[in-house]
Amino acid sequence: MGKSKQFIMRAFTKVKVTPTKIEIECADLKESEVRLGYNFLCDAFTKHYNIKENLIEGIFKLTLPSDEENAIRFCEEGVLLNNERYFGWFSSTSMMKDEDFEEDTKCEMLFIKEDKIDFRQYFERLITLKKVDSLYGTNVKMCKDYLSRLSLTTSTSTKITYQPNVVVLPEIEYQHAANYKIPRLTNEGIVLEDKPNFPVSHVFSDGGGIMSPRLADEIQRQMNLDYEVDYCIFRHYPMAMKGGLVRVDFEKFIDEFYTHNTETFEKMKDGTYRVKDIFGKWRNINDVDIIVNESSAKWYKHWKGQSQKAVYEAIDELNEVDRDLMSSIYITKVNKKECKKMSLANYQLLGNLSLTYEDMQTLSSYTEKIYRKILEDDINVLKLFLNDIVKQDIEDSEPEEVVPSTKMKALLNIDENLIHLGYVQKSKARLINKKLRQLCGGKFYINADWKYMIADPISFIYTMMNSAGEVMYHDKSLKEGEFYIYNNANKEVALERCPLNCYNEVRKVTTITNDVYERYMPKCEELIVFNQCDNLHLDGDFDGDQCLVVKDKLIIDNIVECIEDGKKWWFYNPDDDKASAVEMEFNDQNKFIATIKASGNDICRLANWGMILSSQATSIYKYESKSGKVYTYKEAMDKVKSTKWYTGQCETIKRIADKYERDKAKSELNLETYEKLQSLIKDGELIIKNVTNEDIAKALINTTDKGFYLLRLQQLGIDKSKTLKAIPEHEFDYAKSLFKGKKKPRFLKYLKEVSSFETEYTLNPMNMNALRIATDLYREDVENMKAKDNSWLLYPYLHAQLEESEVETFNELKEMLQDVYEEHNRESNKIRMSHITSDEKRPKYRQLDADTTLLCKELEDKYGYRLVAYACERLELSGRFIITHLWNTLESCLHVDKCRQFVESENGKYEYVGKRYDAVWVHMKLSENLQSEVIQRAYKTMGITSKEIRVRLLDGIYDGDVLLISKTDKEPQLIREATGEVVGSVFVECVQLTDSVNLNDVKRIKIESIKSVAKTRKSANVIITTM
């Protein structure tokens, strides 16, 4: 895929508030930088001000205080950064959800610099094609109709320089009747109101549409893809268009199935077709690129009574730069070349199924085998895990060249025996540790993949051809309960969308196929086509939403359905009416008020409560002794803790004076206590009572009232950013009271979402499986962390022959390198032995590593890689030290052209995550970036600025030169420190290195490298570091 431009924007959270001013507290501006993908807003800003750099100077993100009054004050009065004032502007729907309870902040807001405040009006007039002017003084649904549309401009996307011909059709609805339960809060608590055979209206093809093969091919060409674009999520800013588009040859379909003219669709004498659009104007279908309905054109209301032509004319009136921005189409996602065979499960899905402990073990066993092989140093599985996979498009052709992306991968590609190197073992352990924690938290591979949800395009086109105001279905359209996935016909699958808050949200559906779908739908397995006549769309839209499609039979068989008296019942939200969104007078203050009132992350808290609900409901396992006595987990642990062994251990721990050692001993005792309980089970003293799938299903069904209530509140929370309707306080408080004092399930601690103190262990399938994996596989992982250094494996690569003239220089280097090495080890041991937390140790290690890296770089620059390499061997430096701080030296000694990689093969020897591979030998080139990124981080940590600047040359300058800065009113002069001669000056536009660093305030710089020299030899681009 072609790379889009990247932008850098600053983001802040800490401010100092006084009665007179609000000032951002920031010790290091670079620490605040966040990388952004290309988006319309940043592109428009840089073009408007003719900014060539990718750093967005003049706009930043600031997280607001939770207190609404203070938050509005921030926006209106502005905040100070380096004594320059910035004012609030707007927030995106995702930025609104940012909330930190510990910091008492919520909602990220974009702030704009005072001298660029006019850009606000320019931009909003541009994006609305001046329609915003008519909104001031009127009442609008501020969030739904304006702010959420403005936030579309912050979507990361790829710009396609092509003006699509768009047809917008009127929005229509269809009705479907089903049995619904409506959760209501009464004085008696939650009551479920039954609505049998209740008709509910659904928007037809909500957010979905179709695109021509011509447009799809243009997107493919401009994105430089080597496969067909079958689906995309798009933004087109005139009329605030957004949605999902599927590639369909609709002209061919119309030719085949046209039968007669209607009031809104006609065949012309020349054989072409035309359709009447939402403006009531006839449009030639044969010239069209995109067909959507009003649900995808959010600002159609501002153009009502005009025409699509009027929109295009308004674009044509813009200047060249703005016209290019507004006429283009922006693509946020396209389908992948191929689908994954397997995907990771998640705890929301697993916790709402009737899976037993044994089922959970069965599901996780495949992933456990993979991780166990990695822990056992299976080099083939490890390299597949590290994604050492190359493409080979044509049989017997030469595979692509490999450039390892990490030092660990580079070492294993140079010599697979280096798997035994301590650095590799510990790097592997760090990687696998994260995967093991995810495994404990329910993230293991299952037969499933994420697919884009598509509204049935066959019914969409057929309705356009044959009906003016109601849905019309082709004979072969998908019927109620039917779905289509290419190459997956006549199968039962499970569907899940996140966030998932109740067992009733997991759906079991059937896929079908017929000749119409086979001929007209793209051959893309990443799409699932939803029928447009029932209620099984998972409460999602078709504007880019995805769902997990699960083909694993064990999961499908354990979907829990709410069935009473032979009838299937569904949840219904009586508050699902976005049309009734709150209206406000359109002005700048109300924009801020609406944003702040709509912000917050209630969804997260509700999801946590839903997880606690299902976790506690399925905690129905018990222990039984030989005598028949039944114990809960807590009671069984209390039985172990009542023994003399446990009380003796506790007394020993009490006598440990050092708090750090005491806490460590307590943790070890907890593990040993659990192991004692496991030994009682192993010896038959206790057995786990059998629990069936039916038992768990019944337990989940018993939560229907609370689950449906949480689901209703969750949907209110999701819609708040558009409707501005908060969850009623008394209802939220009631939900909160249901879970007061109840802890989250223990498996969550492995995902590091919460601490151990916030969780509790109960006997449910997920907790039991998590603890089994943790006590089994973690053991082997810990052994990897204790691996020997085995540095001798590197020494053969580092050996060198010294010339007699080099001996004195070498001895000098060896002594200096030994000093650096020993000092590093001394300081590292001090940090390791200090009684502070791991979080407190981390920055100290980072500072030490940065200092050591830069000292080593000085030695490399002064003495050269060959001598440094030999010194490493003679001093027997540790492998970690060499790889971390002297990688460039090691890399200079490695002369390996080829390495073993893996290529996908249908009948390959090696299987990994649902695919088969064969090993092949390919050319390898080491990346220059592996150590340069480490050095740049070291500069940053040490407070050294590294920057590319342009200099005017009076005399030659060289790599490694140290130059003094002579401050002047214009161009600072560069003076060679060794001789005192003026060798050049710095171009004025390069003097301000960053917001906080000006060259006139710097005493010395070092020339790290010369990037390019002008043909005249009078100027050059150089990389410098401040000293």
Summary of the structure (lengths in Angstrom):
residues: 1027
radius of gyration: 32.4
end to end distance: 40.1
largest distance: 98.4
contacts: 3262
relative contact order: 0.09
helix: 43%
strand: 24%
